[in-house]
Amino acid sequence: MAEAMRQTIVEMLKGIERYNPDNLSTLEKYVEIQSRENAYDLEANLAVLKLYQLNPQRFSQDITCQILLKALTNFPHTDFVLCKCLLTEKIIYRKEAKGRQICKILQLQMQEEPINQIMYLGDILEQCDFQHFWDRVLSMPELCNRIVGFQDSVRKFVCHVVGITFQTIDKGLLAQLLGGIDDSTLKHWVKKYGWKEESKNVIFIANQDENIKTKNITEKIDFENVAGLMAACL
Amino acid sequence: MYDDYNDQYDSYADYGPVADTHTDEYDRDAYRQVPELVRKFLIYFRNCINEGVIFEVQTLYENSFPKLSEQFFDKQSWPDETDVAHIVDNDPVFLVLYKELYYRHIYARIPGGPTLEQRFGSFFNYCDLFNYILSAETPVPLELPDQWLWELIDEFVYQFQCFAQYRARLLKKTPEEIENLNAHNNIWSVLCILNVLHSLVDKSKIKSQLEVYASGGDPDSVAGSFGRHSLYKMLGYFSLVGLLRLHSLLGDYYQAIKVLENVELYKKSAYSHVPACQISTAYYVGFAYMMMRRYADAIRTFSSILLYIQRTKQLFTSRSYQNDQINKQTEQMYHLLAICLVLHPQCIDEVLQQALREKNYHEKMYKMQYGDLAEFEACFLYACPKFLSPCPPPPDAPNEDYVKEAIKHQTQVFMDEVAQQKMLPTIRSYLKLYTTLPLSKLATFMCSSTRPDGSWDLDKEVATLGIYLLCFKHKMKNIVWTKGSSGLDGKFQSGSELDFYIDHDMIHIADTKVAHRYGDFFIRKILKFEELNRKLHKIKI
């Protein structure tokens, strides 16, 4: 479904068409599909936020939450920051409420629940405070469970950070970073990333001294660089 | 594509009397004599444009017009259209171009800035100009110097920015003014600006042209009848940069970078001969990269343009409105470079390091390294673009000033990032001293500097340190552009000078050691002596 829509969406994002509010409902549906089918399209989601920015009366908190949660699944990329930049601290707009009464709404987008909770999730994930992150996620299941594959996507990010940081890691610590997973699940992730159980409690990640070594920058002056100068001195 | 834009433009008809407070002044101006010198200039200027004597037009635009402005119209406007029309035989195209300069002069030089009527007037004049260019069936017979075309697009976006700020400031406006503004919300609306810029991009087929150019082909082969015409081609190119700026002002950094696909940012190209455009491009691209946490890309972008400015700075020393702009943007880029280097220390060109030293950025950088958040914020606020909210406040919004909201928000996003990284400089400063360091020892260092009374539990502190170290690695591994047509592409790299990994309980550190560079030093001395020698030879006693 998501794949089938992708082409239609690409057309909707071309040139000035990107700012056409008539496309909003299709784009919103596309967001829902991404949540359900574990698909992802940053550019389309940014276009939705852009349309909210231009048409504040169309702002949907629900869709925005899904976009932000989807952005969390794409760490270590900075999609979450990009989304955040398109939100507004404070917007005021008129909305026709029930009974056709026009009421003025002052919305503090960033401070309102549950957007502020997702902002907090983003913040601790950026700080790699994974333990804290998992505790939080457990406390808000209705929000995160809507995004299919949410937890595993975050685990991929955890593995990315572990993979660049450790040569060997304590097995218990790794399980904890991955959200307190059980032994067989841990085995699955270890295998997936080509890591090895070195001993009972230690997992070997990779030989890092090949990637991370002291660099020496020395000056290289070749003849061509100074030939002109030397010639001029003659 | 520009049908919408014409619709909006139709509202010109219902645009009634706007600001009446200034009409008196206007009447007085209306009877002002046009000085003889100015009259002659206008006639000559018009002839040169009509005959397409491009070099002469360039001189008149770049030198004569500013000179006459200074001489006759310092702090006042050029003569109104009605006084000029008969001098130039009511030439409609010339009058539109004249008015573009006329309004630009008002924006730049009249104390207190333009009136509401003038803001509207300038907008409609841009509509006339772009309609003339865009709705023609064949390319219009007009050629203007690239410098002018660049300034035209840049000014168009600038005036939109001014209007949006003016619009968001409700505090000192009368109810009539607010009503008038609400009745004309389509004037200077962001959609209108986007529409114009996109239309110019489409009409010129500049995107295809750049793509072919980047792959070594002949851009004319895909340019179409309009895009082959220099006016359209360059307006299309400058509109891409206009879009870059517009997207940045609205906090859309992804689109900002994306719109420049196929533009070769780090090479000289057939499109890169207007310095102000190059500088502006680098400023916004670098800024967007910084916000996307692509520090290595931001540093590369700022470095290359700042080196270019260093080499050519004598070009920008004369005092003009454009040069003031360039010099301000240069200062802003030094600030941004300083911020990026604090967050992501890395080697930069010796010349720039020297410049940072001379301009006293080291104190600012030192404060930021020591976690002075106020310094970060001050540098950011000085150096960031003037962010805008894309929509005007709604008709019944309380009378407040909304102009700061957007800047506040972007600053908040940036400061959140800084706060997330607040422990990294401390950790870096310790790691720099060792090649291997046990986790527990580093944890002890970090605690004893903040809590010398020893009231801490080592295991807990080692666990906390573990989180900081993961954060360090995460924040220092970023996408870096290496090749490809889009500035968004890239690979994850650790570009910062210090790196490490953890093996069991030990941190292994890899630092970058830079050997002293003597070459530059000697070359500079040699050149200096050469110069001295030449001078000595010239002295005749």
Interface residues (C-beta under 8 A of the other chain):
Chain A: G15 I16 Y19 L42 E43 L46 K50 Q53 L54 N55 P56 P76 H77 T78 V81 L82 K84 C85 L86 L87 T88 E89 K90 I92 Y93 R94 K104 M110 D123 E126 Q127 C128 D129 F130 V161 V162 I164 T165 F166 Q167 T168 I169 L173 V202 Q208 D209 N211 I212 K213 T214 K215 N216 I217 T218 E219 I221 N225 V226 L229 A232 C233
Chain B: M1 V190 L191 L194 N195 H198 S199 V201 D202 L250 G251 D252 Y253 Y254 Q255 M291 M292 R293 R294 C347 S389 P390 C391 P393 P394 D396 A397 E405 A406 K408 H409 Q410 Q412 V413 D416 E417 Q420 T435 G466 I467 L469 L470 C471 K473 H474 K475 K477 I479 F492 S494 E497 D499 F500 Y501 I502 D503 H504 H508 A510 D511 T512 K513 V514 A515 H516 R517 Y518 G519 I523 I526 L527 E530
